[in-house]
Amino acid sequence: MKKIQKGTIKKNRLIAKDTFALEILSDVKEAHSGQFISILCPPKVLRRPFSIKGFKNGTIEVFFKLKGEGTNYIKSLKEGDNIDFLGALGSGFNIKNKKSLLVGAGIGIAPMLFLKDELNSRGIENFLITGFKCENEVIKGSDKTVIGGSVIDFLPEITEKFKPQIIYSCGPEIVLKLVSDFAKKHDLEAQIAMEKVFACQVGVCRGCVIKILKDGKVQNAAICHDGPVFDAKAVVWE
Amino acid sequence: MGIKIANFEMKNPIIAASGTFGYADEFEDFCDVSKIGAVATKGITLEPRSGNDGERIFETDCGMINRIGLENIGIERFVEEKIPVLKKKNIIYILNAAGSTIEDYSKLASIAHKNGIEAMELNVSCPNVKSGCLEFGTDENSLYELVSRVRKNYGGCLIVKLTPNVTNIENLAAAVEKAGANAISAINTLKGLGIKIEYLNGKFHKKEVQGGLSGKCIKPVALAMVKRIRTATKLPIIGMGGISCLSDLFEFISAGADAFEIGTQNFTRCDICNTLADELENFIKTNGFKDYEDLKEKIKEIK
């Protein structure tokens, strides 16, 4: 039962328009960028998954954006309140000792910031570019922030200057697809963190499957269990 | 707390419902699987299935809709890879079996019999596959023929899972009993449609998922169906549909259930099967009931 956690809220603060940073004190022993936690949000039936933004000595940080009843519940939590979550779940980024370009979009910056920390601590050179729809939605921490445009438009220029050997990305599906296309065109390795509505969170219900190419065959993979991070080359886009 | 249906012994009356618990061992990080009364496996077919394309899950008020489409590894792999693990880990399981034709079900029954699978739950009520399955569960003659044929090939505990998407569930329950099944489980999911429309950046966006509705919102329907089934048969009934707490168990007993399956609630609280079994046992002990059977009788006597 090691993955059911009863944590306590350490901090819950507004960081951008409708966007919050939540810090949870927990007994979690290990967490890596690309992994997520699933928070119970009464009275909602399904837990809400959030990419981990940071982890230190049991304190887990996630970002969340207000979307409805579930996230409104999380917003209502105050310092000292209890929180029920599962985690850390899923497989995170497979960090390579290669010059890394990180591409985030919107709240997808969360696991990118965590990855950036992990890369920095290993001394791996990296560059993070993140795109936001408008000024008041910007979350700080990137090497380049794009407001109102597409991060994809900036990739050729950055690639030319920075010369990355690998790309890591998290954001809406359309961004991930374009990042994958870009990586393929430039013959770069890429890892992408995917998202869908999760029911069970642990791979059994098969509610969040995508098609991937594995062992020469197209097969199903559950984002919550087999991912959320996938090798971009393996993903078969619908 | 152990109970018996035909010769099938369960550790307690709480069963994890098919489709919400995989092949059981995947939940080991989240609950004590070996303490669950029994686990109904993911619906298994003769050949592996990759399930439906597109969106498969839609959350509703107090419930959810799924259209997984019976993605599963197939009976061969289940027997080879999963049964040894379940046995080794002392996990009591019920094979949930689904098919498109009577032959599919008959073959699954033979394989289950040959491999010593002690209990089998026939899924004749999946709303998410194109052929077979639900068709058997909505016609009493087809259902009688199907269950009879399976019965011939299978000597273990035979449970038939009924759909609520019918006009007269009593006739289906009677047909199941006449065909020689040992128990009825009810209900499978209700047919439902989820639509979400958002207006973003000057454009409408629509998400639509049609499938099986489950969760707390279906409990009143489930209770009504269990009560109606009880009027038509003496077979043990495994009640399910929106169960999430101890008082729900009492309500299902009152309607006529003998055991319970827990479905969607496993997604909300993955240790719910353990919790309910503990709470039930504790209630029996602290309130002076002899055993589970005694508690059941007392609840049924309530006027």
Contacts between the chains, C-beta under 8 A, distances in Angstrom:
chain1	res1	chain2	res2	distance
A	1	B	29	7.2
A	1	B	30	6.4
A	1	B	31	6.2
A	1	B	32	7.0
A	1	B	271	6.7
A	2	B	29	5.9
A	3	B	29	4.4
A	3	B	30	5.7
A	4	B	30	5.8
A	4	B	31	7.8
A	4	B	270	6.6
A	4	B	271	6.3
A	40	B	268	6.8
A	40	B	269	7.4
A	43	B	62	7.4
A	44	B	59	7.0
A	45	B	59	6.0
A	45	B	60	7.9
A	45	B	62	6.8
A	45	B	63	6.1
A	45	B	64	5.5
A	45	B	215	5.3
A	45	B	216	7.5
A	45	B	264	6.3
A	45	B	267	6.9
A	45	B	268	5.7
A	46	B	57	7.8
A	46	B	59	5.2
A	46	B	64	6.5
A	46	B	267	6.1
A	46	B	268	7.2
A	47	B	267	7.2
A	47	B	268	7.0
A	86	B	30	6.9
A	86	B	270	7.2
A	196	B	55	8.0
A	196	B	57	7.9
A	197	B	55	7.5
A	197	B	57	4.8
A	197	B	58	7.5
A	197	B	59	6.9
A	198	B	57	7.6
A	199	B	57	5.0
A	199	B	64	6.4
A	199	B	66	7.0
A	199	B	267	5.0
A	200	B	20	7.0
A	200	B	22	7.9
A	200	B	266	7.2
A	200	B	267	5.0
A	201	B	267	7.3
A	202	B	22	8.0
A	202	B	26	6.2
A	202	B	27	7.0
A	202	B	29	7.6
A	202	B	30	6.7
A	202	B	270	7.4
A	203	B	22	7.1
A	203	B	26	6.1
A	204	B	20	7.2
A	204	B	21	6.1
A	204	B	22	3.0
A	204	B	23	7.8
A	204	B	26	5.1
A	204	B	27	7.0
A	204	B	42	7.3
A	205	B	19	6.7
A	205	B	20	6.4
A	205	B	22	7.6
A	205	B	57	7.7
A	205	B	66	7.3
A	205	B	68	6.9
A	205	B	267	6.9
A	206	B	42	7.9
A	206	B	51	6.0
A	206	B	56	7.2
A	206	B	68	5.1
A	206	B	71	4.4
A	207	B	56	4.8
A	207	B	57	4.0
A	207	B	66	6.2
A	207	B	68	6.4
A	208	B	56	7.5
A	208	B	57	7.1
A	209	B	51	7.0
A	209	B	56	7.2
A	209	B	71	7.0
A	219	B	50	7.4
A	220	B	50	5.6
A	220	B	51	6.9
A	220	B	71	6.3
A	225	B	26	8.0
A	238	B	53	7.1
A	238	B	54	7.5
